[in-house]
């Protein structure tokens, strides 16, 4: 399987995991942490896909810009996961399941830059 496909699969898993984990977050966080975490996790894959679609010819700078945005969104979502752990919205077991996936995606994105 090509690098691009592996990375896309991992990003898709990440977004779905975040959505699944945030279903049990407090209702008062629906428009706060829950919403922001969901948006940032989706932004990881959406920016990657859009950038990949635009990498034609000499558009390397545009592609790299989307990779950087994707990487930034990943870092944002990772912080929000840690914040959620500290606030006890997320269990330590759940955090230990999703954090390595985030790290793996980050390393793959960084390599692609």
C-alpha positions as CSV (number, residue, x, y, z in Angstrom):
1,X,0.0,0.0,0.0
2,X,1.3,3.5,-0.8
3,X,2.3,5.9,1.8
4,X,-0.5,8.3,1.0
5,X,-3.1,5.5,1.4
6,X,-1.7,4.4,4.7
7,X,-1.7,7.9,6.1
8,X,-5.2,8.5,4.9
9,X,-6.4,5.3,6.6
10,X,-4.8,6.3,9.9
11,X,-6.2,9.8,9.7
12,X,-9.7,8.4,9.1
13,X,-9.3,6.0,12.1
14,X,-8.2,9.0,14.2
15,X,-11.2,11.1,13.3
16,X,-13.6,8.3,13.9
17,X,-11.9,7.5,17.3
18,X,-12.3,11.1,18.3
19,X,-15.9,11.1,17.4
20,X,-16.5,7.9,19.3
21,X,-14.6,9.1,22.4
22,X,-16.4,12.5,22.6
23,X,-19.8,10.9,22.6
24,X,-19.4,10.4,26.4
25,X,-18.1,14.0,27.1
26,X,-20.2,16.2,29.4
27,X,-23.2,17.8,27.6
28,X,-22.0,21.2,28.8
29,X,-18.9,20.8,26.7
30,X,-20.9,20.2,23.5
31,X,-20.1,23.6,22.1
32,X,-16.7,23.8,23.8
33,X,-14.1,21.0,24.0
34,X,-16.3,18.4,22.2
35,X,-16.9,20.6,19.2
36,X,-13.4,21.9,18.9
37,X,-11.8,18.5,19.3
38,X,-14.1,17.0,16.6
39,X,-13.4,19.9,14.2
40,X,-9.7,19.8,14.7
41,X,-9.5,16.0,14.2
42,X,-11.6,16.2,11.0
43,X,-9.4,19.1,9.8
44,X,-6.4,16.8,9.9
45,X,-7.7,14.5,7.2
46,X,-9.7,17.2,5.3
47,X,-6.6,19.4,4.8
48,X,-4.5,16.5,3.8
49,X,-7.0,15.3,1.2
50,X,-7.5,18.8,-0.2
51,X,-3.7,19.4,-0.4
52,X,-3.1,16.0,-2.0
53,X,-5.8,16.8,-4.6
54,X,-4.0,20.1,-5.5
55,X,-0.5,18.8,-5.9
56,X,-0.3,19.0,-9.7
57,X,2.7,20.3,-11.6
58,X,4.5,23.0,-9.8
59,X,2.0,23.3,-7.0
60,X,4.3,21.8,-4.4
61,X,4.1,24.9,-2.2
62,X,0.3,24.7,-2.0
63,X,0.5,21.0,-1.1
64,X,3.0,21.7,1.6
65,X,0.9,24.4,3.0
66,X,-2.1,22.0,3.4
67,X,0.3,19.5,5.0
68,X,1.3,22.1,7.5
69,X,-2.3,23.0,8.3
70,X,-3.1,19.3,8.8
71,X,-0.1,19.0,11.1
72,X,-1.2,22.0,13.1
73,X,-4.7,20.6,13.5
74,X,-3.3,17.3,14.7
75,X,-1.3,19.2,17.4
76,X,-4.4,21.1,18.4
77,X,-6.4,17.9,18.7
78,X,-3.7,16.2,20.6
79,X,-3.6,19.0,23.1
80,X,-7.4,18.9,23.5
81,X,-7.2,15.1,24.1
82,X,-4.6,15.8,26.9
83,X,-6.8,18.6,28.3
84,X,-9.8,16.1,28.2
85,X,-7.7,13.6,30.1
86,X,-6.8,16.1,32.8
87,X,-10.4,17.2,33.1
88,X,-11.5,13.6,33.4
89,X,-13.6,13.7,30.2
90,X,-11.4,11.0,28.8
91,X,-10.1,7.9,30.6
92,X,-6.4,7.1,30.8
93,X,-7.0,3.9,28.8
94,X,-8.8,5.7,26.0
95,X,-6.0,8.3,26.0
96,X,-3.4,5.6,25.7
97,X,-5.2,4.1,22.7
98,X,-5.5,7.3,20.7
99,X,-2.2,9.1,21.6
100,X,0.1,6.6,19.8
101,X,-2.1,7.0,16.7
102,X,-1.8,10.7,16.9
103,X,2.0,10.4,17.2
104,X,2.2,8.1,14.3
105,X,0.2,10.4,12.1
106,X,2.4,13.3,13.2
107,X,5.5,11.5,12.3
108,X,4.1,10.5,8.9
109,X,3.0,14.1,8.1
110,X,6.3,15.5,9.2
111,X,8.1,13.1,6.9
112,X,5.8,14.2,4.0
113,X,6.8,17.8,4.6
